[in-house]
């Protein structure tokens, strides 16, 4: 019986994928893959998160925050590109880890990716609902509030506290996209291409318009001066506090340890006082850790490996191309916002009034152009709605392919890997994913759980980057069409950058992440170990519709 860290060879992975009677339909071109990557990466972050992080944390240094994220992602993208060109199999980091680090690590990363593609998709769908209701408002259509909130959410209307019934727009939009993904991958790609063209066009419009109104002086200094927040001075702590735990000392200074970045808490443990505040390199790295959420998605391209026409060539183009295009748009939008709005620590998000959730609208109201002020909110709402739609589509696609790959390996029930005889899509896995996300989006308020997608993705990047080092050492005969340059230095830099960003995430995110992994390990040892095709020497068989109908 194979051990927990036994790997599947590249040849075996490819053979397993070809053993199914109904293989996935290969219809995606390089452009389709680039558009899917852009569709997954650019959501509301370019319209909303850019302004929030600039005002609260990084100021003009937001440009550097995006650069730091881009560098970390580019190093990881080079590693993803090599794996994707070598192993054109659905499953992304899960499959890559299976080929390089072993089954246990593959399960951990597969379970971890549910955070990125599964739970976070529910939050994305909820966000879509909010923008959809706002979009209807431009035409004088009022959507009933109680049918746009989960039963656990409340809102104050005319002095009365009202509970929601179901977030119907989020639920229905998820089910509609699920149906589209089942009908066909090419049809889904065509819809995504149209949506991406609209949101990129709107982004370029605002960048071009905004560059005309920027004040270059607002970009200086690029690393803004640190502005400390109000907290008790060091002298206020008595000698006894030095012997207290970091938690106690932090609480005395009014610091919420659960929302404090992990590296700061560690520094507290060694006796260093890290003051909270705006700006400086601390603000830039914290901003990078937060906006990393805006970069999640380029790795989703690799989940469609089995459906690409020419995987060795097209997958690296899709992964790296989508990341580069998105990075340029992000940096330009950051430059526009910080060039129009002076973010030096004195401006508070609350000062934006009704636009505190739409900072870009606030920015273009400052240009004192009646036409821009009138139509900015409408165009940004359309851009955000398109952005969320494409993110929802690609993330549902990615999660269903990961389930498909894990089920094919026996780590999840085999029936999940069933392929539709007509559409040649993993329809059961897609349906399960869609229904689960729809129920979560419709009935459960996710809140901070969506932030776990950041640490889950960074962890996946670390394992994929480490997997390249292991693959080069233990399977040197496997030569990919695209090879990561300067191995092991690029993978090591990827790991280091990801680790720095992970350390900049709040403590509570780490705690939730560890709990999530413990739950996943329990499932693996109670189910996966017993049913693994690798550990039990079982060859995967087809789970086509015909085989089910005959039972």
N, C-alpha and C positions, 0 to 999 in steps of 0.2 A: 504493500500500500504506500502511495506517495506521501511524503511529509507535508507539513503545513507550508513549507517554503519551496516546494517543488514548482518549477516553472513549466509553462507550455511553450514549446519551440514555435518559432515563426511558421514553419512548415505545417505544424499540427494545427495552429490557429486557423490558417488559411484552408486546410483540409476540412476542418470542422464547419467552417462557414459554407463550404461548397457541398457538404454532405446533405444539406436540406434540399428536399425536392423543389421547393419554391424559394429560390434565392431572391434577394432584394433587387429591385429594378435599378439598373445603372443608367441614369438619365441626366445627372448633374454635370454641368460644364464648369470651367474655372470661374467664369463670371458669376454663375449661380452660387458657387461657394464663397466668393468674395462678398457678394450681396448678403448671403446668410450671416457671414461674420459681422458685417456692418450692422445688419438688422439686429443681431444679438447684443452688440456692444453699445450702440447709440440708442439710448432710451430717453427718459426724461432728464437724465443727468446733465446733458448738454444745455438744457433750458432751465433747470432748477438747481441741481446740486452745485453747479459752477458758482452761482451767486452766494448760496448758503455758506459754502466752505470759505470763500473769499472774505465774507463779512465776519464770520465767527472765528476763523482760525489763521488763515494764511495770508490774507491781504493780497498785495501784488505778487507775493511769493507763490500764489496759486499756479502761476506758470511753471515754476520749478516743481511744484507738487505733481503736476501732470507729467513733467519730464521724468521724474523719479519713477512714477508708476509705469510710464512707457518703457523705460529702460528695463525694469523688472520683468515686464510682460514680453519684451522683445527677446530677452535671454531665454525665457520659458518657451516662447513661440518657436524659436529655432529648434529646441528639443522636441516639441510637439511635431514640428514639420518632419523631422527625421523619422520619428516613430510612425507617423501617418503614411509616409511614402514607403516605409518598409513593411508595415502591417496594415494593409487597407481593410481593416475589420471594424465593424460597429463596436462601440464601447468606449472609445476615447481613452482616458487615463486608466480606466479599469483594465482594458485589454493590454495596454502598454505595460502596466505593472505586472500583469500575469506572465508576460513574456520575459521580464527582466528581474523582478523581485520576488515572485512567487505568489501562490494562491491566497495566503492569509493577507498579505499586503494588498493584493488585488481586491479582495473582499472589502477591506477597510476603505480603500479609495472609492470603490463602487458605492458603498454605503455613505461615504462622505459626499459624493457627488449628488446624492439626493438632496443635500442641503442647498447646493447650487442650483440644480435644475428643478427640484421638486417643491420644497417648502417656499423658496423665494419666488417661484412662479405664482403661487397663491397671492403673495403680496403684490406682484406685478399686475395680476388681474384686478385686484382691489383698486390699484392706482388707475387702471384703465377705466374703471367704473366712474371714478371721480371726474376724470377729464371728459368722459362721455356725457355725463350730466351737465357739466359746464358748457360743452359744445352745444347741447340742445338749448341751453339758456340763451345763446346768441340769437336764436330764431324764435324766442318767446315761448318755448316749450318747457314746461315744468314737470320734471320727473318726481314722483312721490318719494319723499325722503326716506320713509320707512321701508321702501322697497329698494333702497340703495345702501343699506347698512345691515350688518350682521345682527343677529338677535342679542349679542353681547355688547353691541355698540350703542351709545346714546348721543343725543344731540338736543340742545336747548332751542325750542321754537316758541316764540311769543310767550316766554316765561314758563313754559311747560317742558319737562324732561321727557323726551320721546325715545322709546326703544325701537330698534330696527327689527324687521321681520326676516328679510333675506336680501343679500346684495345681488339682486337679479341681473343687472348688467354684467357683473363679473362672472356670474355662473353661466349665463347664456353665451357670452363671448368665448369662454373657455370651451364649452361644448361645441360651438360652431367651428372653432379652430381645430378641435379634435377630429371632427367629421372631415374637415379639409385634409388633414394629415393622413387619415385612413384612405380617402379616395385616391390619393396619389402624391408622390414626392415631387414630381415635376409640376403638377398643378399648384402645390404649396409653394414651390420655388418661384413660380411665375407671379403669384400674388405677392410674395415677399419682395420680389424685384420692383414691383410697382410702388409698394409702400416705402421701400428704401429710397427710391428715386425722389419721392415727395418730401420725405423728411430731410434728406441731404440737400435738396434744393432749397428748402426753407432755412436750413442752417447756413448755407453759403450766402443766401440773401441777407440774413442778419449780420453775418461777418462782414460782407462787403459794405453794407450800409453803416455798420458800427465803426469800421475803421476810419470813416470820414469824420466821425465826431469825437474820436479819442483825444485825450490830453496826455501826451507822452510823459509829462512830469509826474503823473500819477503812478508810473511804473518804477519810480525811484524812491527809495532803494528797493532793489529786487528782493532782498531779504529784509522785510519790514522790521522796524524796531520792536523789541519785545515790550508788551504792555501788560504788566502783572494784574491779575484779578485781585479783588479784595480778600485778604486772608490774614489771620493773626500773625504778627511778627515773630521771628525766631526767639527773641528775648522773652516773649510771653510764656514760653515753655519752661517749666521748672526742671530742676536736675532729675527729679524722679522720672520725668517723661522720657529721658534718654534710655531708661531701662525697660520702657513699655514696648509693646509690640508695634510694628509699623501700622497696623490697623488702628490702634488706640491713638497714636500720634497723628495719623491722618485725620481721624474724626475730630480731634481737638482743633485742628486747623480748618475745620469745616469742609473737608474734602470727601466726596462720595467715592469710597474705595471701589465700589462695584463698577463705577463708570470711569475710573481712572485707568490710563494706559498701563499695561503690564510692566513696561520698562521703568516707569516712574515708581511703581509700587516696590519693584526690586531695589531700586536706588534708595528708597525709604528704608528698606531693610538693612542696608549698609550704612545708614546714618546720614545720607545726603538729603537735603531739603530741596525738592523740586517744586518751584512755585508755579501755580496754574496761571495761564494768561493767553494773550493773543500775540501772534507773530513770532519772529525768531525762527531758528531752524527747527525747534520743537513744534511750532505751529505748522511749518511746512511739511514735516514728516507726518504729523497727525492728520493734516489735510490730505496727504497722499494716501494714508491708510483708509480714510473715509471715502475718497473719490475712487479708490480702487474698485468699488462696486460698479462704477461707470465703465470699467474695462472688462468686466466679466462677459464672456461670450465668444471670444475668438476661438477658444478651445472647443466650442460646440461644433465647429466645422469638422473636426476629426470624428465626431459621432456619425457622420454621414459617409464614412469611408467606403462602405460597401455599395453605396449608391452613386458614386462618382464614375464618370466615363473613363478617366485616365488618372487613377489615384496617385501614382508616383509623381506625376507632374503637377496635377491640378490642386491637390491638397496643400502642398507648401505654398502655392500661389494664393489659395483661399485664406489660409491661416495668417501668413505674414502680410499679404496685401490688405486684408480687412483691418488688421491692427494698425498698419501705417496710415491708411486713409483716416481712420477714426482718431488716431493720435494727432494728426495735423489739424483736424476740425476742432478737437478739444482744446488744443493749445491756442489756436486762433480765437476761439470763443472766450477762453480765459483772458487773453490779451484785450479783447474788445470790452469785456465787462469791467475789468480792473482799470481800463483806460477811460471809461465813461464814469464809473462810480469810484470815488476815492475811498479805498478800504484801508484805513490806517489804524483801526481799532476803536475809533470814536463812533462809527456808525453801528447801530444795533439792528438786528433783524426785525425787532418789534417796531422800529422806526419806519419800516416799509409799509405799515398799515395793512390794507387789504391785499397788498402784493408781497407779503412776507413769504408766501409759498410760490411766488412767481417773480423772483428777483430780476429776471431778464426784462419783464414788462416794466418794472420800476426803472431799470437802466435806460430804456428807450423813451420813457416819459421825461427824462432829464435833458433830452436833446431839443426839447421845445419845438418839435415839428408836429403840427396838428394831424397830418396824415399818419405819421408813424405812431403817435399816441393813440389814434383811433383804431388802427388795425393791428397793432403789435400783439395785443392780447389774443385776438382771433387767430392770427397766424401761428403764434406760439402754441395755442391750444391744439390746433390741427397737427403741428409738428410733434407735440408731445403724444397725442393720440396715436399718430402713425408710429412713433417710436416705440410706444408700449405694445402696440399690436404686433410689430415684427419681433420684439423681444419675447413676447408670449408664444408666438409661433415657433421660433427657433428653440426656445427652452423646453417646450413640450416635445418637440422633435428630439432633442438631445436626451431627455429623460427616458423617453420610450425606447430609444436605441440602446441605452445603457441597460435597462431592464431586459431587453431582448438578448443582449450578449450574456448577461449574468444567468438568465434562465437557460440559455443554450448550453452553458457550462455546468448546469445542475445546481447552481448555488441559490437559485430561486425556482419555483415550480415550473416544470418544462412547458406547461400549456401557455405560459406567458410568451414563449417564443414562437407561437403560431403565426404563420405568414398567410395573408389573404390570397386565395387562389387566383383572383382576378386582378386586384390592384397591386399585388406583390409588395405589400407593406406589412410590418409587424403589427397587425391591427388589434390583437388582444392587448399587447403591452401598451399601445397607444390609447386604447379605450380605458384601460385601468388607470393610466396616468391622468388622462383627461377628466375622468369622473372624480378621482381623488382630489385633483387640484380645484375642480369646480366646487366641490363640497367645502373644501378649506376656504376658498375665496368667498363663497356665498354665506357661510355660517360662522367662521372663526376669525376674529381679529388677530392678525399675526404680530403686529407691533414690532418689538426689537428682534423677534426670531429671524426676520429677513436679513438682519445684519450678520447672522451666522454664515450667510453665503460668502462673505469676504474671507473668513478664516478657512472655510471649507475649500474654496478655490485656491487660496495660497498654499494650503497643505497639499492639494493635488499637484500644483506646480512643483513643489519641493520633491515629491516622489517621482514625477515624470523626469525631472532634471537629474535626479540621482539614478533613475533607471537607465539613462543614456550612458552613464559611466559604467554601470554593471554590464550593459549590453556590449559595449565596446571591449570590455575585458574578458567576459565569459563566452561571448558568441562573436568573436572577431571576424568570422567568415561571412557574416550577414552584412552585406554592403547595400545601403539604401541609395535610392536615386538622388535624394537630397541628404546631405550629411551636415550635422551641426559643426560649425567651424571651431577650432581651438579647444577641442575637448582635451582635458577635463575643465579648462578654465571657464568657458561659457556656462556649463551646468553648475559649477561651483558658485559663480557670480549670481546666477539665477537663484540658487538656494539662499545665498546670503541676503540678497535684496528682499526676497520673500520673507525671510526670517525677521528682518528689520521691520517690515510692514506688519507682520504678525505681532511683534512686540509692541507696536503702536496701537493695537486694538484694546478695548476695555477688558478688565478682568472678568466681568460677567460673561463676555463672549467666550472666553477660554473655558470657563466652568461649564457653560452650556454645551460647548464643543466636546469636552471630555465625556460628559454624560451621554451625549449622542453616540459617541464611539463605543462606550461601554454597552449600550443597548444593541448596537450593531454586532459587537463581538458575541453577545449572548445568542443572537439569532444565528450567527455563523456556526457556533459550536453545537447548537441544538438542532439545526437543520442542514446548513451547508456542508458540514463535514460528512454527514451521512449520505448525501445525495450528489456530491461532487463527481462529475464524470471523470475527471483526472485521477482522483484518489481511488476511485472504484474501477478504473480501467474500462469505463463504458463509453462506447462511441455514440455521439448524439444522433438521434434519428429525427426524421421529419415529423412535425406536428401540424401538418396541413389540415385544412378544414375537412377534407375527405376522410382523414383518419379518425376525426372526431365523430363525424356523422355516421360512421359505420359501427360505432359502439352502441 
